């Protein structure tokens, strides 16, 4: 019954119903821990997409440009940079654009050789 504290009606004080309610709440908690990860990633992607469109890119081209430039930053950090450090984010957008332009007609290793 301790786990049913705060539940409404008989769910909090009738043993059989409380037990069922607690089991169901644990199922919801398990499911929603997985869903929270998906939801946050989707939020980060939306924020990054909105920020890169101000710099003339789309989300997909931006991520492709970062990969081609050899920049490995996760989406959570990119989203945070877009909000709190717009100058640094603009620099990343610039590097992604350069990588996309440079690698348009060259091999993937040519950019790394040119930058090094």
VENHURA-V417446 format. One record per run of one state. SS is the DSSP state (@ for helix, = for strand, . for the rest). FROM is the first residue (numbers start at 1). TO is the last residue. If there is no record, write none. Layout:
ss=(SS:SS)
from=(FROM:FROM)
to=(TO:TO)
This chain:
ss=(.:@:.:@:.:@:.:@:.:@:.:@:.:@:.)
from=(1:2:5:9:13:15:54:59:70:75:85:86:103:108:116)
to=(1:4:8:12:14:53:58:69:74:84:85:102:107:115:116)
